[in-house]
């Protein structure tokens, strides 16, 4: 039986996290990168924040560097966190990404090796072997069940989108189960916020595509704070009541942008507002002196930082105006 972990068990790592937070990319530094006169100057500014090998004009190389930084961070903190499940929350999504890649590659006879991300709980090569052989018993139980169901759906329908939906549903169920097992209300709240953001995105996108509430019901995630019945009611009404449903929640601004998107507006600001709402939840971790909340908040802040770095550098390389890039940046943690 796993020993119950107390907040005080996080005293040492909480102190370390507070020190590491000083290295996060601030809004001021992002503005400096935006105003840099050249890509070389922008990269030099980021080198001062610990990103020594960024490639401003090569998306694949940039992604490789950010993936390496992510893996290094998770590995570093895994050695000192009292409960490894807090790290698992940030790793398991890569298991499901790899499962999607493997199943779709197998369906069309492609080699998936170069598309796998070796940052999950299960080494990519091990997962590849299990999926290709069908011997899933050594995988985490929910991941094994997800692969089995997704493969059956793909084999039956030949529709990779439906297979992906199955894996996404299992991914959130896995995250929810891990969060609940830790006993952390803060971590569980973070997972719920992500579910609510994903469901709001699904609602707006399916209405824009002219999909029915029956279709939407099949892709919504159970377990968030926004009731699924309410979301389906808005869908059946073609978007009417969207702002009212989310008006008293942290997703109010996102819902307002979603309503504009349903009237023909772009989805860019809507997507950003969904991410910012999750970030608003995490911001509360900054006021917790010790415990698991600072750890979760910091790890999520780094994920947002990687997203913003990509937006900044790819936007610059495409010649986008600073105001356009600025409008796409997610709210920073610091």
C-alpha positions as CSV (number, residue, x, y, z in Angstrom):
1,X,0.0,0.0,0.0
2,X,1.4,3.4,-1.0
3,X,2.3,5.6,2.0
4,X,0.2,8.7,2.3
5,X,2.2,11.7,1.3
6,X,1.8,15.0,3.2
7,X,2.2,18.6,2.1
8,X,5.3,18.8,4.3
9,X,6.9,16.1,2.2
10,X,7.2,18.7,-0.5
11,X,9.0,21.3,1.5
12,X,12.4,20.7,-0.2
13,X,11.1,20.4,-3.8
14,X,8.8,23.4,-3.3
15,X,11.8,25.5,-2.3
16,X,13.6,24.3,-5.4
17,X,10.6,25.0,-7.6
18,X,10.4,28.6,-6.4
19,X,14.0,29.0,-7.4
20,X,13.4,27.5,-10.8
21,X,10.5,29.8,-11.4
22,X,12.9,32.7,-11.7
23,X,14.1,31.1,-14.9
24,X,10.7,31.1,-16.6
25,X,10.2,33.2,-19.7
26,X,8.5,36.4,-18.5
27,X,6.2,38.6,-20.6
28,X,8.9,41.3,-20.6
29,X,11.4,38.9,-22.1
30,X,8.9,37.8,-24.7
31,X,8.3,41.4,-25.7
32,X,12.1,41.8,-26.1
33,X,12.1,38.8,-28.4
34,X,9.2,40.3,-30.4
35,X,11.1,43.6,-30.8
36,X,14.4,41.9,-31.8
37,X,15.8,43.2,-35.1
38,X,16.8,39.8,-36.4
39,X,16.2,36.1,-35.7
40,X,19.8,35.8,-34.5
41,X,19.2,38.6,-31.9
42,X,15.9,36.8,-30.8
43,X,17.7,33.5,-30.4
44,X,20.5,35.3,-28.4
45,X,18.0,36.7,-26.0
46,X,16.5,33.3,-25.4
47,X,20.0,31.8,-24.8
48,X,20.1,33.9,-21.7
49,X,17.0,32.0,-20.5
50,X,18.7,28.6,-21.0
51,X,17.7,27.9,-24.6
52,X,21.1,27.5,-26.2
53,X,20.3,25.6,-29.4
54,X,17.0,27.0,-30.7
55,X,16.5,27.1,-34.4
56,X,14.3,30.1,-35.4
57,X,13.7,29.1,-39.0
58,X,13.6,25.3,-38.8
59,X,10.3,24.0,-37.2
60,X,11.5,20.4,-36.9
61,X,14.8,21.4,-35.3
62,X,12.9,23.8,-32.9
63,X,10.5,21.0,-31.9
64,X,13.4,18.7,-31.3
65,X,15.1,21.1,-28.9
66,X,11.9,21.8,-27.0
67,X,11.2,18.1,-26.7
68,X,14.7,17.6,-25.3
69,X,14.2,20.4,-22.8
70,X,10.8,18.9,-21.8
71,X,12.3,15.4,-21.3
72,X,15.3,16.8,-19.4
73,X,12.9,18.7,-17.0
74,X,10.7,15.8,-16.3
75,X,13.6,13.5,-15.8
76,X,15.3,16.0,-13.4
77,X,12.2,16.5,-11.2
78,X,11.3,12.8,-11.2
79,X,14.3,12.1,-9.1
80,X,13.1,14.3,-6.3
81,X,9.3,14.4,-6.3
82,X,7.8,12.4,-3.5
83,X,5.0,10.9,-5.7
84,X,5.9,10.0,-9.3
85,X,2.3,10.2,-10.4
86,X,2.6,14.0,-10.5
87,X,5.2,13.5,-13.2
88,X,3.1,10.8,-14.9
89,X,0.3,13.4,-15.5
90,X,2.6,15.3,-17.8
91,X,4.0,12.2,-19.4
92,X,1.1,10.0,-20.2
93,X,-0.2,12.2,-23.0
94,X,2.8,11.1,-25.0
95,X,1.9,7.5,-24.6
96,X,-1.4,8.2,-26.3
97,X,0.2,10.4,-29.0
98,X,2.5,7.4,-29.7
99,X,-0.4,5.0,-29.8
100,X,-2.2,7.2,-32.3
101,X,0.9,7.3,-34.5
102,X,1.5,3.6,-34.3
103,X,-2.0,2.6,-35.1
104,X,-2.4,4.9,-38.1
105,X,1.1,4.1,-39.4
106,X,0.3,0.3,-39.3
107,X,-3.0,0.9,-41.0
108,X,-1.3,2.4,-44.1
109,X,1.9,0.3,-43.9
110,X,4.2,3.1,-42.9
111,X,7.2,3.1,-40.6
112,X,6.3,5.2,-37.5
113,X,9.7,5.3,-35.8
114,X,10.6,8.9,-36.7
115,X,7.2,10.2,-35.5
116,X,7.3,8.7,-32.0
117,X,8.0,10.9,-29.0
118,X,10.1,9.1,-26.3
119,X,8.7,11.1,-23.3
120,X,5.9,9.0,-22.0
121,X,5.6,6.5,-19.1
122,X,6.3,3.7,-21.6
123,X,9.5,3.8,-23.7
124,X,8.5,4.4,-27.3
125,X,10.3,1.3,-28.6
126,X,8.5,-0.8,-25.9
127,X,5.1,0.6,-26.9
128,X,5.8,0.1,-30.5
129,X,6.6,-3.6,-29.9
130,X,3.5,-4.1,-27.8
131,X,1.2,-2.5,-30.4
132,X,2.7,-4.3,-33.4
133,X,2.6,-7.7,-31.6
134,X,-0.7,-7.2,-30.0
135,X,0.8,-8.2,-26.6
136,X,-0.5,-5.4,-24.5
137,X,-0.5,-7.0,-21.1
138,X,2.6,-5.3,-19.8
139,X,1.3,-1.8,-20.6
140,X,-0.5,0.4,-18.1
141,X,-4.1,-1.1,-17.9
142,X,-5.9,2.0,-19.3
143,X,-3.4,2.4,-22.1
144,X,-3.7,-1.2,-23.0
145,X,-7.5,-1.0,-23.1
146,X,-7.3,2.2,-25.1
147,X,-5.1,0.7,-27.8
148,X,-7.3,-2.4,-28.0
149,X,-10.5,-0.4,-28.5
150,X,-8.9,2.2,-30.9
151,X,-7.5,-0.6,-33.1
152,X,-10.9,-2.3,-33.2
153,X,-12.5,1.0,-34.3
154,X,-9.8,1.7,-36.9
155,X,-10.0,-1.9,-38.3
156,X,-13.8,-1.7,-38.5
157,X,-14.4,1.9,-39.7
158,X,-11.0,2.7,-41.4
159,X,-11.6,6.2,-39.9
160,X,-8.4,7.4,-38.1
161,X,-10.4,10.4,-36.6
162,X,-12.7,8.0,-34.8
163,X,-9.7,6.0,-33.6
164,X,-8.1,9.2,-32.3
165,X,-11.3,10.1,-30.5
166,X,-11.2,6.8,-28.6
167,X,-7.6,7.4,-27.6
168,X,-8.3,11.0,-26.5
169,X,-11.2,9.8,-24.3
170,X,-9.0,7.2,-22.7
171,X,-6.2,9.7,-22.2
172,X,-8.4,12.0,-20.2
173,X,-9.9,9.1,-18.2
174,X,-6.3,8.0,-17.4
175,X,-5.3,11.5,-16.3
176,X,-8.4,11.7,-14.2
177,X,-7.8,8.4,-12.5
178,X,-4.2,9.3,-11.8
179,X,-5.1,12.6,-10.4
180,X,-7.9,11.1,-8.2
181,X,-5.5,8.4,-6.9
182,X,-3.0,11.0,-5.6
183,X,-5.7,12.6,-3.4
184,X,-4.7,16.0,-4.6
185,X,-7.7,18.4,-5.1
186,X,-5.4,20.8,-7.0
187,X,-4.1,18.2,-9.5
188,X,-7.7,16.9,-10.0
189,X,-8.9,20.5,-10.6
190,X,-6.2,20.9,-13.2
191,X,-7.3,17.8,-15.1
192,X,-11.0,19.0,-14.8
193,X,-10.0,22.4,-16.3
194,X,-8.3,20.7,-19.2
195,X,-11.4,18.6,-19.8
196,X,-13.6,21.7,-19.7
197,X,-11.4,23.4,-22.2
198,X,-11.4,20.4,-24.5
199,X,-15.2,20.1,-24.3
200,X,-15.7,23.8,-25.1
201,X,-13.4,23.5,-28.1
202,X,-15.3,20.5,-29.3
203,X,-18.6,22.3,-28.8
204,X,-17.6,25.3,-30.9
205,X,-15.9,23.2,-33.6
206,X,-18.7,20.7,-34.1
207,X,-21.3,23.5,-34.4
208,X,-19.1,25.2,-37.0
209,X,-18.8,22.0,-38.9
210,X,-22.6,21.5,-38.8
211,X,-22.3,18.3,-36.7
212,X,-25.2,17.2,-34.5
213,X,-25.3,17.0,-30.8
214,X,-25.3,13.2,-31.2
215,X,-21.9,13.4,-32.8
216,X,-20.7,15.8,-30.1
217,X,-21.9,13.4,-27.3
218,X,-19.6,10.8,-28.7
219,X,-16.5,13.0,-28.3
220,X,-17.2,14.9,-25.0
221,X,-15.1,14.0,-22.0
222,X,-16.9,13.1,-18.7
223,X,-15.5,14.5,-15.5
224,X,-15.2,18.2,-16.0
225,X,-17.0,20.9,-14.0
226,X,-19.2,22.0,-16.9
227,X,-22.1,19.6,-17.2
228,X,-22.2,17.6,-20.4
229,X,-26.0,17.9,-20.6
230,X,-25.7,21.7,-20.7
231,X,-23.1,21.5,-23.5
232,X,-25.3,19.2,-25.5
233,X,-28.3,21.6,-25.0
234,X,-26.2,24.5,-26.5
235,X,-25.2,22.2,-29.4
236,X,-28.8,21.3,-30.1
237,X,-29.7,25.0,-30.1
238,X,-27.0,25.8,-32.6
239,X,-24.9,27.7,-30.1
240,X,-27.6,29.7,-28.4
241,X,-26.9,29.9,-24.7
242,X,-23.2,29.4,-25.1
243,X,-22.2,32.5,-23.2
244,X,-24.8,31.9,-20.5
245,X,-23.5,28.4,-19.8
246,X,-20.0,29.5,-19.2
247,X,-20.8,33.0,-17.9
248,X,-20.0,32.3,-14.3
249,X,-16.9,30.2,-15.0
250,X,-13.3,30.9,-15.8
251,X,-14.2,30.1,-19.4
252,X,-16.4,33.2,-19.8
253,X,-14.0,35.0,-22.1
254,X,-13.3,31.9,-24.1
255,X,-17.1,31.3,-24.6
256,X,-17.5,34.9,-25.7
257,X,-14.8,34.4,-28.3
258,X,-16.4,31.0,-29.2
259,X,-19.7,32.8,-29.9
260,X,-17.9,35.2,-32.2
261,X,-16.3,32.2,-34.0
262,X,-19.7,30.7,-34.5
263,X,-20.7,33.9,-36.3
264,X,-17.8,33.6,-38.8
265,X,-14.9,34.8,-36.7
266,X,-11.5,33.2,-36.6
267,X,-10.7,30.4,-34.0
268,X,-7.3,31.8,-33.1
269,X,-8.4,34.0,-30.2
270,X,-10.9,31.4,-29.0
271,X,-8.2,28.8,-28.8
272,X,-5.9,31.1,-26.9
273,X,-8.7,32.0,-24.4
274,X,-9.3,28.3,-23.7
275,X,-5.7,27.8,-22.8
276,X,-5.6,31.0,-20.8
277,X,-8.6,29.8,-18.7
278,X,-6.6,26.7,-17.7
279,X,-3.6,28.9,-17.0
280,X,-5.8,31.0,-14.7
281,X,-6.6,28.0,-12.6
282,X,-2.9,27.1,-12.3
283,X,-2.0,30.6,-11.3
284,X,-3.3,29.9,-7.9
285,X,-0.3,27.6,-7.3
286,X,1.9,30.7,-6.9
287,X,0.2,31.5,-3.6
288,X,0.7,28.0,-2.1
289,X,3.8,28.0,0.1
290,X,4.5,24.2,-0.3
291,X,2.9,21.0,-1.4
292,X,2.2,19.5,-4.8
293,X,0.5,22.7,-6.2
294,X,3.8,24.6,-6.9
295,X,5.2,21.5,-8.7
296,X,2.1,21.1,-10.9
297,X,1.9,24.8,-11.6
298,X,5.6,25.0,-12.6
299,X,5.4,22.0,-14.9
300,X,2.3,23.3,-16.6
301,X,4.0,26.8,-16.9
302,X,6.9,25.2,-18.7
303,X,4.5,23.5,-21.2
304,X,3.0,27.0,-21.8
305,X,6.5,28.4,-22.3
306,X,7.3,25.8,-24.9
307,X,4.1,26.7,-26.8
308,X,4.9,30.4,-26.6
309,X,8.5,29.9,-27.8
310,X,7.2,28.1,-30.8
311,X,4.6,30.8,-31.6
312,X,7.3,33.5,-31.2
313,X,10.0,32.0,-33.3
314,X,7.8,30.4,-36.0
315,X,5.8,33.7,-36.2
316,X,9.0,35.7,-36.7
317,X,10.3,33.3,-39.3
318,X,7.0,33.7,-41.3
319,X,7.3,37.5,-41.1
320,X,4.2,38.0,-39.0
321,X,3.7,41.4,-37.5
322,X,4.6,41.6,-33.8
323,X,0.9,42.5,-32.9
324,X,-0.3,39.3,-34.7
325,X,2.3,37.2,-32.8
326,X,1.5,38.9,-29.5
327,X,-2.2,38.2,-29.9
328,X,-1.5,34.4,-30.1
329,X,0.8,34.2,-27.1
330,X,-0.7,32.4,-24.1
331,X,-0.8,34.1,-20.7
332,X,2.5,33.6,-18.9
333,X,2.7,32.2,-15.4
334,X,5.1,34.9,-14.2
